[in-house]
Amino acid sequence: RSRLGREFGQPEGWLRAYKSSEMTDTLEKYKVVRTYGGVYIDSRVFIADEDGLVKDVGGQDPPEDPPTDQFEILCVFGYVSGLLILVTGAESLGCLNGHQVLKVTEWRIINVSSKVEYCENVVRSLFTVDGVYFSPTTDLSERRSPSGSTFSETQKLAFFWNHAASSSFSKAGLSQYVRPMIFGFVSITEVRDVKLALVSRRRTDRAGFRFTTRGMDSDGSVAIATETEAFVERAGVVTSFTTIRGSIPLFWMQFPLQMRKPRTMIHTGSREERAAFSTHFQKLSEEYGSRVVILSTLNEAGAEGILNLKYSREARRSEKIQLFKHFRFFSGETAPVTERLEDLYKDLKDVLSAQGLTQRTVHETAIRKSQSGVLRLNCIDCCDRSNVTQAHLVNSVIREFVLDDLNPTEWSELEGGLRELWYENGKQISEQYAGGAALKGDLTHYGMRTFSGRWHDLKSLMNRDFSNRYSHGMLQDGLDLLLGVVKEHDPIHLESRIRPYFPRIVIIVFVVAFVCKNLNFSRGLSVAFKLLSAMSFGGLLLVMSMPEAWTVKSALGGTKATVHLDPTTYLPLE
C-alpha cells in the first residue's frame, strides 16, 4: 500500500492500476537468439560477430546449432560500438493522453563485436542509472509546438535519447524494433476523480553530470536542461503547464577533485559567449513562445553572486527575455521560505497567467489551447532550490487556473498528490545529474524543514561527493558514447581520458599499502605500512586539491577535451 494511499485514507491497492507491471504482459515481445555467429532478433534482424553490422535477413531462421542463449525483449534501445542494448523488463505507470507509459526496469547488454573492455564497462555502468521511459503506442519525446512556431529537426530530436544509438537500425529499415525513449522522470497518480502526472524530459544536447558538464557551450546548449510538464486530466480534458530548468547560460565550470569546495572558473566575457547566450534564448523563443521569464535562485555572495550579476546583465540586453527575476532563497528574513515563495508567486502571477495553458481532450490529436511562453528556473546545480521553487509555482498555477472550483479540503488532498510527484521528481533528477537525492526535499513534500529531511540531506551530500569524485568521469564517457558525441573509443584516446581520474602513482601506492596490510608481515613492517598509507592519503589530497587539468566539456568547443585553464580567459573564484 502506497504512502500516498495511507495519507489520503484510500482503500488498499487504490493506486494499483497505475503502479502495476501486469499490464506489460500483453505487450508484443520479440525473441532474441544468441548463436556462435551472431545475434538474431525476431528471425529478421541479424548482427554478425564478424563485422558487427545490423542486417535485415527477411525472416531467416537461425542456424540449427544449439543457441548459446535465447530470451524475449520488449524493444531495442540501440546498438553502440559493438554493444547491443535491449529492454527486457518494464513497469507500467498508467495511461497519459490515452497512451500507456512504461518505465524500463531491466536491461540486457550483449557484447557482439566490441573490442574495448573500457567501452563495455562504461556503458554497463551508465545503464544502472534510473529514469528511462517509453510508450508502445506513441513517442514520448515529441512535443507540441506553440501556436505559430515550428520545430527544426534538431529541436524535434532534443529529447529522443536513443536516436543516435538506434541509427544503425533505422538505416537498415528496422526501426519498428526501436521505441523512442526519454530520460528523466515520469509519474502518474489519481486522487479522487482527477489524474495527476508529471513528465520531466532531459535534453540530449550538452547532457552530462554535475561537475563534468556545467554552464553553456558555443551552440547555446546548457547542462541539465530539463523540460517538465505537469498534467491534470479531469472529465476527459487534459490540461498541462510547462516549465524548464537549466544551468546558467554562461561560460563557466567547476572541478570536483578537490577536498575543499570546488573552485568556480568564470569566463571573463567574449563575443562568442554573447553570441551563444543570444542563441540559447532564440531557441527557447522558437520552442516555447516569446514570453520567456527567467527566475534565478542563485546566492548573492561569492561565486554565485558573480554569476547572478553577470547573468542579469546579459539578460537585460536580450530582446528575447520578457522578465528577469531574482529570488533570495536563503534570506536573512525571519519569514519562512514557504511564505516568501507565496509572495514570489504573487509577483509572477500576471506573467504566468499571460503564458496560458495547453489543453486538449484525451482522444483528440489537435490542441484546443496552447501555452505561449515559458518560465526558466535555475540555481547553481538546478536540482535543489530549483525543484522546490518550481513545485510551488506550478502547483499554484494549477490551483488558481485549473482546479479553482475545488473546496479547501479537496484541494488539500490533490496538493498532497502533487507534492508527492514533485518530491520524487526532484529526487530522481538530482540522482541522475548530481549523484544524490535533491536537498530540501522535505520542503517540497511537507512544506517545512524536518529533522528527517536534514538527515536525508546529509546522506545525499555524501553520496554526491563520492559520485562526483569517483563515478561521474566514467559515466560521462559512457554518455558521450551513447549520444554519439564520441564516435570511437580507441585505446590511445581512452588512456588519455582515464589518466585524469586515476593518477598512476596514487594507485601504485594504494596497491602496495593494501598488500602490506593483508599479508602477515612481521611487526617491524607495520611502520612501513603506516608510511605507505600516509603517502597514499597525501597523494590523494594533492591530486584532489590541485588539479591542473580536468577532462571536461570545453566551454567554447562543446566537445570532450583535456582543457588547461588559461588565467587570462577565466576568472578564478573561490
Wavefront OBJ file of the C-alpha trace (Angstrom):
o trace
v 0.000 0.000 0.000
v 1.472 3.324 -1.035
v 2.339 6.147 1.350
v 0.109 8.395 -0.742
v -2.784 5.995 -0.253
v -2.278 5.868 3.505
v -2.070 9.659 3.694
v -5.352 10.167 1.895
v -7.108 7.241 3.558
v -7.779 5.409 0.294
v -8.589 1.676 0.236
v -5.876 -0.963 -0.200
v -4.476 -1.078 -3.739
v -6.123 2.150 -4.890
v -3.065 3.047 -6.992
v -2.553 -0.438 -8.342
v -3.750 0.345 -11.857
v -1.056 2.994 -12.121
v 1.847 1.185 -10.483
v 1.473 -2.449 -11.576
v 3.680 -4.218 -14.100
v 0.920 -6.693 -15.000
v -0.151 -4.564 -17.988
v 3.194 -5.285 -19.673
v 2.240 -8.955 -20.069
v 0.003 -8.062 -23.025
v 2.719 -6.156 -24.910
v 4.266 -7.540 -28.059
v 7.600 -9.213 -27.405
v 10.420 -10.267 -29.687
v 12.532 -13.402 -29.415
v 16.301 -12.968 -29.302
v 18.619 -15.873 -30.122
v 22.356 -15.659 -29.457
v 24.445 -18.028 -31.574
v 28.144 -18.531 -32.126
v 27.883 -16.469 -35.317
v 25.867 -13.510 -34.050
v 22.518 -12.337 -32.663
v 19.066 -12.835 -34.227
v 16.053 -10.705 -33.257
v 12.603 -11.916 -34.298
v 14.236 -14.035 -37.057
v 14.627 -10.842 -39.077
v 17.414 -8.796 -37.549
v 20.891 -10.318 -37.627
v 24.047 -8.804 -36.188
v 27.149 -10.821 -37.040
v 30.067 -11.177 -34.652
v 32.463 -10.861 -37.576
v 31.579 -7.399 -38.874
v 29.057 -6.128 -36.285
v 26.663 -4.805 -38.955
v 22.879 -4.697 -38.462
v 21.231 -6.586 -41.333
v 17.678 -7.415 -42.407
v 17.634 -11.157 -43.146
v 13.914 -11.223 -44.001
v 12.650 -13.860 -41.577
v 15.602 -16.202 -41.910
v 15.664 -18.883 -39.239
v 18.727 -19.065 -37.000
v 21.137 -21.953 -37.686
v 20.275 -25.345 -36.268
v 23.278 -25.293 -33.978
v 22.259 -25.061 -30.308
v 21.972 -21.369 -29.330
v 24.179 -20.057 -26.576
v 21.279 -18.026 -25.173
v 17.693 -17.066 -26.013
v 15.188 -14.759 -24.342
v 12.396 -12.255 -25.044
v 12.604 -8.470 -25.217
v 10.110 -5.606 -25.294
v 12.141 -3.470 -27.690
v 15.607 -2.380 -28.743
v 17.274 0.671 -27.220
v 20.163 0.758 -29.658
v 23.455 -0.619 -30.885
v 26.582 1.277 -29.861
v 30.212 0.416 -30.581
v 29.505 -3.314 -30.874
v 27.165 -3.391 -27.844
v 23.507 -4.352 -28.369
v 21.276 -2.720 -25.727
v 17.891 -4.407 -25.210
v 14.884 -3.765 -22.960
v 13.798 -6.971 -21.218
v 11.567 -5.591 -18.459
v 9.344 -2.568 -17.835
v 6.814 -1.313 -15.312
v 3.535 0.211 -16.420
v 2.906 3.617 -14.868
v -0.576 4.033 -16.346
v -2.009 5.985 -19.266
v -1.203 9.552 -20.261
v -3.164 11.251 -23.051
v -4.681 7.850 -23.832
v -1.306 6.095 -24.215
v 0.353 3.613 -21.897
v 3.634 4.782 -20.352
v 6.335 2.308 -19.323
v 9.414 2.681 -17.151
v 12.367 0.472 -18.083
v 13.357 -1.767 -15.169
v 15.551 -4.429 -16.800
v 18.253 -4.188 -19.455
v 20.245 -6.771 -21.371
v 23.524 -5.668 -22.948
v 25.183 -8.086 -25.379
v 28.755 -7.606 -26.492
v 28.509 -8.529 -30.165
v 31.710 -7.109 -31.577
v 33.191 -4.595 -29.107
v 36.949 -4.987 -28.655
v 37.456 -2.315 -25.995
v 36.728 -3.507 -22.462
v 36.501 0.022 -21.052
v 33.822 0.863 -23.600
v 31.661 -2.014 -22.395
v 32.276 -1.149 -18.745
v 31.199 2.486 -19.069
v 28.031 1.587 -20.990
v 27.047 -1.054 -18.437
v 27.678 1.410 -15.617
v 25.582 4.054 -17.350
v 22.552 1.769 -17.526
v 22.466 1.401 -13.755
v 21.152 4.990 -13.626
v 17.374 5.047 -13.218
v 14.933 7.064 -15.334
v 14.325 5.760 -18.890
v 10.719 5.749 -20.176
v 8.845 4.913 -23.376
v 5.382 4.192 -24.727
v 4.497 1.302 -27.076
v 1.909 3.429 -28.913
v 3.308 6.977 -29.030
v 6.545 8.951 -28.980
v 7.085 10.433 -25.512
v 9.908 12.608 -26.834
v 7.599 14.544 -29.148
v 6.225 17.886 -28.005
v 3.517 20.155 -29.282
v 4.843 23.410 -30.699
v 3.176 26.626 -29.534
v 0.862 28.443 -31.895
v 2.615 29.925 -34.915
v 6.003 28.268 -34.306
v 7.759 25.272 -35.801
v 10.477 22.939 -34.601
v 13.647 22.233 -36.542
v 14.754 18.627 -36.958
v 17.363 19.111 -34.229
v 14.773 20.515 -31.826
v 12.413 17.609 -32.554
v 15.122 15.141 -31.529
v 16.204 17.071 -28.430
v 14.558 14.574 -26.057
v 14.979 11.399 -28.181
v 17.678 9.750 -26.073
v 18.299 6.666 -28.206
v 18.233 8.411 -31.588
v 21.992 8.172 -32.149
v 22.208 4.711 -30.592
v 19.449 3.314 -32.841
v 20.658 4.882 -36.095
v 22.034 1.559 -37.388
v 18.545 0.004 -37.052
v 16.943 2.964 -38.833
v 19.431 2.800 -41.704
v 18.695 -0.926 -42.127
v 14.925 -0.260 -42.259
v 14.358 -1.986 -38.903
v 13.148 0.944 -36.810
v 9.965 -0.946 -35.817
v 12.031 -2.752 -33.173
v 13.094 0.555 -31.604
v 10.958 2.707 -29.300
v 11.825 6.399 -28.803
v 12.849 6.815 -25.176
v 13.180 9.759 -22.839
v 15.444 10.167 -19.831
v 14.209 11.996 -16.758
v 11.124 11.325 -14.678
v 7.517 10.252 -15.241
v 4.883 9.524 -12.630
v 1.109 9.212 -12.854
v -1.329 9.072 -9.967
v -5.019 9.657 -9.327
v -6.680 11.463 -6.446
v -10.469 11.348 -6.303
v -11.584 11.766 -9.927
v -8.526 13.739 -11.053
v -5.488 12.193 -12.721
v -2.204 13.957 -11.993
v 1.026 13.397 -13.890
v 4.491 14.859 -14.062
v 6.774 14.337 -17.066
v 10.354 15.630 -16.990
v 12.345 15.254 -20.191
v 16.082 15.894 -20.094
v 17.677 17.204 -23.274
v 20.374 15.287 -25.119
v 22.443 18.322 -26.124
v 25.159 19.060 -23.548
v 23.990 16.124 -21.433
v 26.230 15.161 -18.561
v 26.824 15.097 -14.853
v 27.278 17.661 -12.127
v 30.921 18.710 -12.482
v 31.751 17.182 -15.856
v 29.147 19.385 -17.570
v 28.425 22.921 -16.403
v 27.167 26.113 -17.968
v 26.727 26.634 -21.709
v 28.554 25.622 -24.885
v 29.129 27.648 -28.043
v 25.891 26.322 -29.578
v 23.785 27.804 -26.777
v 23.048 24.428 -25.165
v 23.181 24.230 -21.371
v 23.797 21.479 -18.856
v 20.894 19.677 -17.143
v 18.353 21.278 -19.494
v 15.068 19.703 -18.416
v 11.512 20.337 -19.567
v 8.799 19.498 -17.021
v 5.125 19.193 -17.918
v 2.527 18.990 -15.160
v -0.665 17.271 -16.388
v -4.157 17.398 -14.916
v -6.767 15.117 -16.508
v -10.333 15.690 -15.405
v -13.609 14.747 -17.080
v -11.811 13.770 -20.277
v -9.952 17.092 -20.596
v -6.157 17.172 -20.267
v -4.543 20.445 -19.164
v -0.795 20.919 -18.864
v 1.641 23.617 -17.815
v 5.294 23.526 -18.895
v 8.349 24.948 -17.153
v 12.051 24.368 -17.767
v 15.250 24.371 -15.771
v 18.842 24.555 -16.965
v 22.332 25.579 -15.985
v 23.300 29.263 -16.027
v 23.782 30.094 -19.744
v 27.320 31.448 -19.402
v 30.804 30.017 -19.918
v 31.798 28.678 -16.505
v 32.972 25.443 -14.903
v 33.872 23.755 -11.623
v 36.246 20.948 -10.679
v 35.292 18.013 -8.415
v 38.724 16.620 -7.465
v 39.187 18.933 -4.504
v 38.825 18.323 -0.798
v 37.536 21.828 -0.280
v 34.614 23.489 -2.002
v 35.098 23.254 -5.795
v 36.603 26.355 -7.349
v 34.397 28.136 -9.871
v 36.019 29.326 -13.090
v 34.013 32.045 -14.858
v 34.757 33.276 -18.350
v 35.575 36.978 -18.322
v 33.291 37.679 -21.271
v 33.697 37.429 -25.017
v 31.904 37.879 -28.298
v 31.471 34.091 -28.513
v 29.759 33.961 -25.121
v 27.279 36.694 -26.002
v 26.513 35.001 -29.321
v 25.879 31.692 -27.544
v 23.712 33.448 -24.934
v 21.627 35.014 -27.691
v 21.337 31.665 -29.487
v 20.144 29.959 -26.313
v 17.210 32.305 -25.793
v 16.456 32.442 -29.506
v 15.931 28.668 -29.359
v 13.721 28.994 -26.279
v 11.563 31.601 -28.040
v 11.173 29.334 -31.063
v 10.306 26.296 -28.975
v 8.077 27.789 -26.281
v 6.944 31.210 -27.463
v 8.090 34.769 -26.989
v 7.205 35.176 -23.292
v 10.405 33.807 -21.719
v 10.655 34.562 -17.999
v 13.865 33.888 -16.049
v 13.809 33.047 -12.352
v 17.230 32.777 -10.718
v 17.654 31.474 -7.169
v 21.426 31.961 -7.000
v 23.008 33.334 -3.854
v 24.107 36.957 -3.860
v 27.509 36.232 -2.307
v 30.641 34.508 -3.566
v 30.909 32.886 -6.979
v 27.130 32.533 -7.236
v 26.758 36.261 -6.729
v 29.189 36.997 -9.572
v 27.365 34.549 -11.847
v 23.994 36.031 -10.932
v 25.176 39.591 -11.588
v 26.643 38.667 -14.957
v 23.528 36.648 -15.857
v 21.204 39.554 -15.047
v 23.294 41.982 -17.121
v 23.253 39.703 -20.160
v 19.514 39.054 -19.728
v 18.666 42.751 -19.748
v 20.472 43.125 -23.075
v 18.398 40.383 -24.696
v 15.180 41.177 -26.556
v 14.008 37.566 -26.177
v 13.620 37.766 -22.402
v 10.411 39.249 -21.038
v 11.472 39.360 -17.378
v 14.494 38.531 -15.223
v 13.559 37.833 -11.602
v 15.945 37.017 -8.772
v 14.608 35.181 -5.715
v 16.617 35.165 -2.486
v 16.041 31.566 -1.416
v 18.455 31.852 1.512
v 17.296 35.092 3.042
v 18.151 36.692 6.344
v 14.476 37.482 6.842
v 12.558 35.735 9.601
v 9.723 34.725 7.274
v 9.877 31.020 6.297
v 10.710 30.169 2.713
v 7.164 28.921 2.024
v 5.736 32.374 2.778
v 8.333 34.047 0.591
v 7.544 31.568 -2.204
v 3.901 32.581 -1.962
v 4.930 36.236 -2.279
v 7.045 35.266 -5.291
v 4.040 33.662 -6.959
v 2.005 36.821 -6.424
v 4.751 38.803 -8.165
v 4.824 36.389 -11.131
v 1.110 35.631 -11.302
v 0.333 38.012 -14.161
v 3.196 36.899 -16.420
v 2.442 33.218 -15.778
v -1.234 33.809 -16.497
v -0.305 35.505 -19.790
v 1.623 32.398 -20.866
v -1.564 30.368 -20.648
v -2.041 26.600 -20.538
v -2.094 23.760 -23.046
v -5.443 21.974 -23.267
v -6.895 19.091 -25.272
v -9.256 16.153 -24.787
v -7.960 12.646 -24.190
v -8.925 11.296 -27.617
v -8.211 14.408 -29.699
v -4.973 14.866 -31.636
v -5.498 18.608 -32.069
v -4.829 21.040 -29.232
v -7.617 23.389 -28.139
v -5.348 25.882 -26.370
v -1.583 26.193 -26.402
v 0.812 27.677 -23.861
v 2.853 30.530 -25.295
v 5.927 31.285 -23.246
v 7.862 29.501 -20.537
v 9.314 30.011 -17.077
v 13.033 29.145 -16.921
v 14.469 28.391 -13.468
v 17.978 27.820 -12.227
v 20.149 27.641 -9.149
v 23.798 26.551 -9.154
v 23.013 22.834 -9.715
v 19.380 23.166 -10.897
v 18.431 20.357 -8.519
v 17.534 21.578 -5.028
v 16.319 25.186 -4.868
v 15.043 24.909 -8.438
v 12.825 21.918 -7.649
v 11.354 23.487 -4.500
v 10.599 26.765 -6.293
v 9.341 25.094 -9.461
v 6.998 22.838 -7.492
v 5.448 25.724 -5.559
v 4.884 27.925 -8.615
v 3.433 25.168 -10.813
v 1.163 23.923 -8.028
v -0.052 27.492 -7.522
v -0.857 27.822 -11.235
v -2.818 24.550 -11.135
v -4.675 25.646 -8.012
v -5.679 29.029 -9.436
v -6.252 28.345 -13.139
v -7.075 24.633 -13.464
v -8.699 23.402 -10.239
v -10.085 26.695 -8.968
v -13.529 25.182 -8.254
v -12.312 22.819 -5.510
v -13.025 23.478 -1.856
v -10.079 23.657 0.597
v -10.430 20.019 1.687
v -10.442 18.697 -1.877
v -7.514 20.889 -2.857
v -5.553 19.746 0.202
v -5.835 16.130 -0.964
v -4.846 16.988 -4.521
v -1.969 19.147 -3.325
v -0.672 16.163 -1.375
v -0.604 14.148 -4.594
v 1.216 16.931 -6.435
v 3.754 17.316 -3.634
v 4.496 13.598 -3.825
v 5.109 13.848 -7.574
v 7.425 16.843 -7.237
v 9.338 15.222 -4.390
v 10.015 12.110 -6.472
v 10.824 14.266 -9.500
v 13.448 16.284 -7.645
v 14.933 13.170 -6.102
v 15.354 11.327 -9.404
v 16.625 14.248 -11.500
v 19.166 15.069 -8.792
v 20.333 11.452 -8.531
v 20.850 11.376 -12.288
v 22.820 14.618 -12.501
v 24.407 15.155 -9.091
v 24.697 11.588 -7.793
v 22.397 12.010 -4.785
v 18.800 12.899 -3.965
v 17.652 16.524 -4.058
v 18.290 18.545 -0.928
v 15.417 20.218 0.917
v 13.035 17.530 -0.307
v 11.031 17.944 2.892
v 10.168 21.497 1.801
v 8.694 20.097 -1.406
v 6.976 17.195 0.315
v 5.681 18.744 3.538
v 6.164 22.493 3.089
v 8.574 22.702 6.037
v 12.015 21.589 7.148
v 12.128 18.438 9.287
v 14.798 16.518 11.185
v 14.458 13.517 8.887
v 14.760 15.844 5.890
v 18.024 17.279 7.189
v 19.304 13.762 7.851
v 18.463 12.740 4.279
v 20.257 15.862 3.038
v 23.405 14.776 4.876
v 23.296 11.310 3.304
v 22.632 12.827 -0.097
v 25.638 15.147 0.226
v 27.872 12.166 0.988
v 26.510 10.229 -1.996
v 27.019 13.240 -4.242
v 30.580 13.753 -3.091
v 31.527 10.155 -3.817
v 29.810 10.100 -7.215
v 31.262 13.459 -8.276
v 34.800 12.366 -7.457
v 34.884 8.720 -8.497
v 31.952 7.792 -10.757
v 30.874 10.645 -12.980
v 34.015 10.809 -15.093
v 33.490 7.262 -16.325
v 29.733 7.746 -16.672
v 30.342 10.863 -18.772
v 32.406 8.768 -21.181
v 29.541 6.278 -21.472
v 27.019 9.053 -22.033
v 29.132 10.668 -24.742
v 29.430 7.319 -26.484
v 25.694 6.638 -26.207
v 24.679 10.037 -27.597
v 27.177 9.983 -30.439
v 29.376 12.774 -29.053
v 32.321 10.361 -29.195
v 32.192 8.067 -32.219
v 35.049 5.718 -31.365
v 36.962 4.752 -28.258
v 40.440 3.763 -29.437
v 42.904 2.643 -26.747
v 45.107 5.767 -27.056
v 42.108 8.093 -26.688
v 40.804 6.096 -23.743
v 44.140 6.174 -21.956
v 44.296 9.950 -22.285
v 40.800 10.261 -20.810
v 41.290 7.810 -17.973
v 44.531 9.383 -16.701
v 42.987 12.467 -15.007
v 40.666 10.223 -12.954
v 43.213 7.611 -11.853
v 46.707 9.043 -11.174
v 49.138 6.142 -11.607
v 51.382 6.869 -8.642
v 48.429 7.009 -6.224
v 47.126 3.664 -7.483
v 50.572 2.054 -7.083
v 50.911 3.344 -3.524
v 47.431 2.091 -2.641
v 48.177 -1.386 -4.030
v 51.457 -1.694 -2.121
v 49.788 -0.473 1.078
v 46.955 -2.967 0.652
v 49.402 -5.865 0.149
v 51.432 -4.880 3.201
v 48.288 -4.720 5.294
v 46.810 -8.053 4.248
v 49.990 -10.162 4.228
v 51.101 -11.246 7.691
v 54.456 -9.470 7.687
v 56.485 -9.020 10.816
v 55.598 -6.345 13.316
v 58.540 -4.245 12.163
v 56.934 -3.723 8.772
v 53.884 -2.062 10.316
v 55.822 1.204 10.255
v 56.303 0.804 6.506
v 52.580 0.237 6.095
v 51.798 3.408 8.030
v 54.210 5.372 5.863
v 52.650 3.969 2.688
v 49.173 4.792 3.966
v 50.231 8.347 4.753
v 51.815 8.666 1.300
v 48.670 7.396 -0.406
v 46.425 9.715 1.586
v 48.744 12.641 0.946
v 48.798 11.812 -2.739
v 45.020 11.851 -2.865
v 44.913 15.191 -1.066
v 47.390 16.633 -3.540
v 45.517 15.381 -6.595
v 42.105 16.362 -5.274
v 43.059 19.865 -4.191
v 45.351 20.974 -7.034
v 44.070 19.728 -10.401
v 45.910 21.427 -13.268
v 43.883 19.720 -15.973
v 40.498 18.014 -15.983
v 38.555 16.176 -18.621
v 35.593 18.482 -19.197
v 33.253 19.658 -21.905
v 35.073 22.562 -23.457
v 33.057 25.712 -22.855
v 33.829 27.059 -26.291
v 34.037 23.872 -28.350
v 31.345 21.741 -26.747
v 33.476 18.608 -27.257
v 35.334 16.379 -24.859
v 38.897 17.524 -24.262
v 41.520 17.903 -21.553
v 41.350 21.647 -21.001
v 44.300 23.504 -19.463
v 42.884 26.598 -17.835
v 44.134 29.943 -19.052
v 44.009 32.551 -16.235
v 43.629 35.304 -18.826
v 40.407 33.727 -20.116
v 38.715 32.571 -16.910
v 38.304 34.443 -13.669
v 39.000 32.096 -10.706
v 36.644 32.491 -7.775
v 36.562 30.619 -4.505
l 1 2 3 4 5 6 7 8 9 10 11 12 13 14 15 16 17 18 19 20 21 22 23 24 25 26 27 28 29 30 31 32 33 34 35 36 37 38 39 40 41 42 43 44 45 46 47 48 49 50 51 52 53 54 55 56 57 58 59 60 61 62 63 64 65 66 67 68 69 70 71 72 73 74 75 76 77 78 79 80 81 82 83 84 85 86 87 88 89 90 91 92 93 94 95 96 97 98 99 100 101 102 103 104 105 106 107 108 109 110 111 112 113 114 115 116 117 118 119 120 121 122 123 124 125 126 127 128 129 130 131 132 133 134 135 136 137 138 139 140 141 142 143 144 145 146 147 148 149 150 151 152 153 154 155 156 157 158 159 160 161 162 163 164 165 166 167 168 169 170 171 172 173 174 175 176 177 178 179 180 181 182 183 184 185 186 187 188 189 190 191 192 193 194 195 196 197 198 199 200 201 202 203 204 205 206 207 208 209 210 211 212 213 214 215 216 217 218 219 220 221 222 223 224 225 226 227 228 229 230 231 232 233 234 235 236 237 238 239 240 241 242 243 244 245 246 247 248 249 250 251 252 253 254 255 256 257 258 259 260 261 262 263 264 265 266 267 268 269 270 271 272 273 274 275 276 277 278 279 280 281 282 283 284 285 286 287 288 289 290 291 292 293 294 295 296 297 298 299 300 301 302 303 304 305 306 307 308 309 310 311 312 313 314 315 316 317 318 319 320 321 322 323 324 325 326 327 328 329 330 331 332 333 334 335 336 337 338 339 340 341 342 343 344 345 346 347 348 349 350 351 352 353 354 355 356 357 358 359 360 361 362 363 364 365 366 367 368 369 370 371 372 373 374 375 376 377 378 379 380 381 382 383 384 385 386 387 388 389 390 391 392 393 394 395 396 397 398 399 400 401 402 403 404 405 406 407 408 409 410 411 412 413 414 415 416 417 418 419 420 421 422 423 424 425 426 427 428 429 430 431 432 433 434 435 436 437 438 439 440 441 442 443 444 445 446 447 448 449 450 451 452 453 454 455 456 457 458 459 460 461 462 463 464 465 466 467 468 469 470 471 472 473 474 475 476 477 478 479 480 481 482 483 484 485 486 487 488 489 490 491 492 493 494 495 496 497 498 499 500 501 502 503 504 505 506 507 508 509 510 511 512 513 514 515 516 517 518 519 520 521 522 523 524 525 526 527 528 529 530 531 532 533 534 535 536 537 538 539 540 541 542 543 544 545 546 547 548 549 550 551 552 553 554 555 556 557 558 559 560 561 562 563 564 565 566 567 568 569 570 571 572 573 574
